[in-house]
Amino acid sequence: MKIKLDENIPQRVKSVLIELGHQVDTVAEEKLIGAIDDRIWLAAQTEGRFLITQDLDFSNIQKFTPGTHAGILVVRLANGGREALMRRIEQVFRSEAIEGWKGCFVVLTERKIRVRRPAV
């Protein structure tokens, strides 16, 4: 899967996802740190990349309707230290069929994964 990591996702997640066979770009590598959300979103969608972020500005399902984009994963951990965040993302990418998340709006917490799929 082609993935873009937002600036609020630890850079070390990139190596884990690459190890799992994904093509990963980061906002930092593209010199988009501090860019407005619309610019980051445009970069991800232009490249057909699934965006992984903690930014609540991307949590509006009406704005980011499933099926209208390459996919988005909003990570919402109550105790979201960098290590916990990295472990949770790695755990999910190792255990879930994330290829099926293309075009979906996904919210990840410590205990749940909520996947909103495109309307049929």
Backbone as JSON, one array per atom type, in Angstrom:
{
  "sequence": "MKIKLDENIPQRVKSVLIELGHQVDTVAEEKLIGAIDDRIWLAAQTEGRFLITQDLDFSNIQKFTPGTHAGILVVRLANGGREALMRRIEQVFRSEAIEGWKGCFVVLTERKIRVRRPAV",
  "N": [[0.85, -1.17, 0.0], [0.47, 2.27, -0.7], [1.58, 4.81, 1.34], [1.29, 7.77, 3.34], [2.89, 9.41, 5.94], [1.9, 11.59, 8.43], [3.23, 14.55, 10.02], [2.97, 14.19, 12.75], [3.31, 11.58, 13.36], [5.57, 9.18, 14.52], [8.8, 9.06, 13.01], [10.07, 6.6, 12.96], [8.1, 4.76, 12.44], [7.95, 4.57, 9.73], [10.07, 2.84, 8.85], [9.2, 0.4, 9.91], [6.8, 0.0, 8.49], [7.76, -0.11, 5.87], [9.29, -2.42, 6.06], [7.2, -4.2, 6.2], [6.37, -4.21, 3.63], [5.23, -1.95, 2.46], [4.95, 1.15, 0.59], [6.29, 4.04, 1.63], [5.99, 7.47, 2.32], [6.92, 10.52, 3.93], [5.62, 13.46, 5.56], [7.6, 15.08, 6.57], [9.88, 14.43, 4.98], [9.09, 15.51, 2.59], [9.24, 18.12, 3.05], [7.03, 19.4, 4.21], [6.4, 20.01, 6.76], [4.54, 21.75, 9.12], [2.91, 22.76, 7.18], [-0.3, 23.77, 5.9], [-3.27, 21.86, 6.53], [-4.78, 21.29, 4.22], [-2.87, 21.33, 2.21], [-1.23, 19.17, 2.87], [-3.1, 17.11, 2.65], [-3.74, 17.31, -0.08], [-1.25, 16.62, -1.2], [-1.04, 13.94, -0.35], [-3.29, 12.78, -1.62], [-2.88, 13.36, -4.33], [-0.78, 11.69, -4.86], [-1.99, 9.3, -4.43], [-1.98, 8.18, -1.87], [-2.46, 6.55, 1.27], [-3.29, 8.18, 4.14], [-1.79, 8.53, 7.3], [-2.42, 9.78, 10.43], [-2.54, 11.84, 13.43], [-3.96, 14.06, 13.64], [-6.76, 15.82, 14.46], [-8.14, 17.42, 12.72], [-8.49, 15.98, 10.46], [-10.52, 14.26, 11.05], [-13.17, 14.55, 10.36], [-15.78, 12.99, 9.09], [-17.69, 13.71, 7.23], [-16.41, 15.56, 5.63], [-14.27, 14.02, 4.76], [-15.29, 11.78, 3.27], [-15.75, 8.31, 2.99], [-14.49, 6.57, 0.18], [-14.04, 8.74, -1.42], [-11.44, 9.33, -1.49], [-7.99, 8.22, -1.1], [-7.74, 6.96, 1.3], [-7.69, 7.09, 4.89], [-6.22, 7.06, 8.08], [-6.93, 7.79, 11.28], [-5.34, 8.17, 14.22], [-6.06, 7.72, 17.56], [-5.02, 7.72, 20.52], [-5.39, 7.43, 24.0], [-3.31, 7.51, 25.84], [-0.99, 8.49, 24.34], [1.95, 8.31, 23.93], [5.06, 8.39, 22.09], [6.25, 5.81, 21.83], [4.1, 4.08, 22.48], [2.33, 4.77, 20.47], [3.76, 4.01, 18.19], [4.0, 1.22, 18.64], [1.27, 0.46, 18.6], [0.42, 1.11, 16.0], [2.15, -0.55, 14.52], [1.32, -3.08, 15.47], [-1.33, -3.21, 14.49], [-0.91, -3.04, 11.71], [0.46, -5.39, 11.29], [-1.42, -7.31, 11.96], [-3.94, -6.89, 10.8], [-6.01, -6.85, 7.82], [-5.07, -4.63, 6.07], [-4.94, -3.77, 3.45], [-7.49, -3.79, 2.55], [-8.44, -1.4, 3.42], [-8.23, 0.66, 1.66], [-9.44, 3.68, 0.44], [-11.05, 3.97, 2.63], [-12.28, 5.37, 5.75], [-10.69, 5.38, 8.69], [-10.55, 4.87, 12.17], [-8.39, 4.55, 14.84], [-7.97, 3.28, 18.04], [-6.75, 2.5, 21.38], [-8.08, 0.13, 21.89], [-9.87, -0.42, 19.86], [-10.75, -0.65, 16.36], [-12.17, 1.25, 14.01], [-13.74, 1.04, 11.04], [-14.83, 2.77, 8.34], [-16.36, 2.16, 5.46], [-16.54, 2.77, 1.87], [-19.72, 3.76, 0.55], [-21.92, 1.42, -0.91]],
  "CA": [[0.0, 0.0, 0.0], [1.18, 3.55, -0.69], [1.21, 5.47, 2.59], [1.95, 9.02, 3.73], [2.86, 9.65, 7.38], [1.83, 12.99, 8.82], [4.36, 14.95, 10.87], [2.74, 13.8, 14.14], [3.56, 10.14, 13.46], [7.02, 9.0, 14.65], [9.52, 8.68, 11.79], [10.43, 5.18, 13.01], [7.0, 3.97, 11.88], [8.25, 4.37, 8.31], [10.87, 1.63, 8.63], [8.34, -0.76, 10.2], [5.86, -0.19, 7.39], [8.54, -0.55, 4.71], [9.6, -3.83, 6.33], [5.98, -4.96, 5.91], [6.12, -4.18, 2.19], [4.52, -0.75, 2.02], [5.7, 2.29, 0.06], [5.99, 5.08, 2.62], [6.54, 8.81, 2.26], [6.56, 11.3, 5.12], [5.47, 14.9, 5.42], [8.92, 15.67, 6.84], [10.74, 14.24, 3.81], [8.61, 16.36, 1.52], [9.36, 19.49, 3.54], [5.69, 19.92, 4.43], [6.15, 20.22, 8.19], [3.93, 23.05, 9.38], [2.02, 23.14, 6.08], [-1.72, 23.68, 6.22], [-3.81, 20.52, 6.31], [-5.21, 21.13, 2.83], [-1.67, 21.04, 1.4], [-0.83, 17.79, 3.18], [-4.12, 16.25, 2.07], [-3.56, 17.33, -1.52], [-0.05, 15.83, -1.52], [-1.37, 12.51, -0.17], [-4.26, 12.33, -2.61], [-2.26, 13.44, -5.65], [0.07, 10.51, -4.98], [-2.79, 8.12, -4.15], [-1.45, 7.6, -0.63], [-3.26, 6.38, 2.48], [-2.72, 9.09, 5.12], [-1.84, 8.17, 8.71], [-2.28, 11.03, 11.18], [-3.22, 12.02, 14.71], [-4.56, 15.39, 13.54], [-8.22, 15.75, 14.5], [-8.71, 18.13, 11.58], [-8.81, 14.97, 9.46], [-11.49, 13.31, 11.61], [-14.52, 14.88, 9.92], [-16.17, 11.99, 8.09], [-18.44, 14.37, 6.16], [-15.42, 16.15, 4.73], [-13.42, 12.94, 4.24], [-16.24, 10.7, 3.03], [-15.15, 7.1, 2.42], [-14.66, 6.39, -1.26], [-13.69, 9.96, -2.15], [-10.0, 9.54, -1.29], [-7.18, 6.99, -1.07], [-7.87, 6.37, 2.62], [-7.13, 7.84, 6.0], [-6.22, 6.43, 9.4], [-6.78, 8.76, 12.35], [-4.94, 7.44, 15.42], [-6.49, 8.44, 18.75], [-4.65, 6.99, 21.73], [-5.53, 8.23, 25.23], [-1.95, 7.64, 26.36], [-0.31, 8.4, 23.06], [3.37, 8.56, 23.8], [5.62, 7.94, 20.81], [6.43, 4.35, 21.83], [2.78, 3.46, 22.43], [1.81, 5.04, 19.14], [4.48, 3.16, 17.25], [3.62, -0.18, 18.88], [-0.12, 0.22, 18.19], [0.37, 1.11, 14.53], [2.8, -1.78, 14.06], [0.44, -4.2, 15.81], [-2.46, -3.22, 13.57], [-0.45, -3.33, 10.35], [0.87, -6.79, 11.25], [-2.52, -8.24, 12.23], [-5.17, -6.59, 10.06], [-5.96, -6.84, 6.35], [-5.17, -3.19, 5.81], [-5.14, -3.52, 2.01], [-8.93, -3.55, 2.4], [-8.76, -0.07, 3.91], [-8.11, 1.67, 0.6], [-10.67, 4.45, 0.28], [-11.82, 3.96, 3.87], [-12.0, 6.28, 6.85], [-10.42, 4.45, 9.79], [-10.14, 5.45, 13.44], [-7.69, 3.56, 15.64], [-7.74, 3.59, 19.45], [-6.04, 1.41, 22.05], [-8.87, -1.11, 21.93], [-10.78, -0.6, 18.72], [-10.5, -0.15, 15.01], [-13.46, 1.52, 13.38], [-13.52, 1.2, 9.6], [-15.97, 3.23, 7.56], [-16.1, 1.81, 4.06], [-17.34, 3.51, 0.89], [-21.09, 3.27, 0.33], [-22.0, 0.52, -2.08]],
  "C": [[0.9, 1.24, 0.0], [0.65, 4.37, 0.48], [1.96, 6.79, 2.73], [1.77, 9.17, 5.24], [2.86, 11.14, 7.65], [2.97, 13.29, 9.79], [4.19, 14.52, 12.32], [2.85, 12.28, 14.36], [5.08, 9.94, 13.53], [7.66, 8.48, 13.36], [9.87, 7.18, 11.78], [9.33, 4.27, 12.48], [7.28, 3.66, 10.42], [9.01, 3.07, 8.09], [10.07, 0.36, 8.91], [7.42, -1.04, 9.02], [6.57, -0.63, 6.1], [8.9, -2.02, 4.85], [8.41, -4.73, 6.01], [5.56, -4.88, 4.44], [5.39, -2.97, 1.66], [5.48, 0.29, 1.45], [5.32, 3.49, 0.91], [6.74, 6.36, 2.35], [6.15, 9.51, 3.55], [6.44, 12.78, 4.78], [6.82, 15.58, 5.62], [9.84, 15.58, 5.63], [10.36, 15.18, 2.67], [8.62, 17.83, 1.91], [8.0, 20.18, 3.69], [5.38, 20.12, 5.91], [5.64, 21.64, 8.39], [3.0, 23.52, 8.27], [0.57, 23.01, 6.53], [-2.23, 22.29, 5.84], [-4.22, 20.28, 4.87], [-4.03, 20.77, 1.93], [-1.2, 19.61, 1.62], [-1.82, 16.81, 2.55], [-3.97, 16.18, 0.56], [-2.35, 16.49, -1.94], [-0.35, 14.34, -1.4], [-2.28, 12.02, -1.29], [-3.71, 12.37, -4.03], [-1.42, 12.2, -5.92], [-0.7, 9.21, -4.73], [-2.35, 7.4, -2.88], [-2.48, 7.62, 0.5], [-2.58, 7.22, 3.57], [-2.89, 8.55, 6.53], [-1.52, 9.42, 9.51], [-2.9, 10.91, 12.56], [-4.02, 13.33, 14.71], [-6.08, 15.27, 13.46], [-8.88, 16.54, 13.38], [-9.08, 17.16, 10.46], [-9.88, 13.98, 9.93], [-12.94, 13.59, 11.21], [-14.94, 13.95, 8.78], [-17.02, 12.6, 6.97], [-17.49, 14.98, 5.15], [-14.58, 15.09, 4.04], [-14.26, 11.67, 4.06], [-15.54, 9.49, 2.42], [-15.48, 6.96, 0.94], [-14.29, 7.61, -2.09], [-12.19, 10.26, -2.07], [-9.3, 8.18, -1.23], [-7.24, 6.28, 0.28], [-7.18, 7.2, 3.67], [-7.27, 7.03, 7.28], [-5.95, 7.52, 10.43], [-6.51, 7.96, 13.63], [-5.26, 8.29, 16.64], [-6.2, 7.59, 19.98], [-4.76, 7.91, 22.94], [-4.17, 8.51, 25.85], [-1.0, 7.5, 25.19], [1.13, 8.81, 23.03], [3.9, 7.95, 22.51], [5.78, 6.42, 20.74], [5.1, 3.63, 21.72], [2.16, 3.61, 21.05], [2.46, 4.12, 18.11], [4.07, 1.69, 17.41], [2.21, -0.47, 18.37], [-0.24, 0.19, 16.67], [1.0, -0.17, 13.99], [1.91, -2.99, 14.3], [-0.7, -4.32, 14.79], [-2.02, -3.59, 12.15], [0.06, -4.76, 10.21], [-0.32, -7.75, 11.34], [-3.78, -8.04, 11.4], [-4.94, -6.63, 8.55], [-6.12, -5.4, 5.88], [-5.28, -2.86, 4.33], [-6.62, -3.23, 1.73], [-9.37, -2.19, 2.89], [-8.61, 1.01, 2.86], [-9.47, 2.36, 0.42], [-11.51, 4.56, 1.53], [-11.4, 5.08, 4.82], [-11.89, 5.41, 8.09], [-9.98, 5.23, 11.03], [-9.58, 4.32, 14.3], [-7.52, 4.07, 17.07], [-6.96, 2.44, 20.07], [-6.76, 0.08, 21.91], [-9.67, -1.4, 20.68], [-10.19, -0.1, 17.42], [-11.88, 0.04, 14.4], [-13.2, 1.85, 11.92], [-14.83, 1.6, 8.94], [-15.62, 3.02, 6.09], [-16.95, 2.66, 3.11], [-18.74, 2.89, 0.77], [-21.13, 2.45, -0.94], [-22.99, 1.06, -3.08]]
}
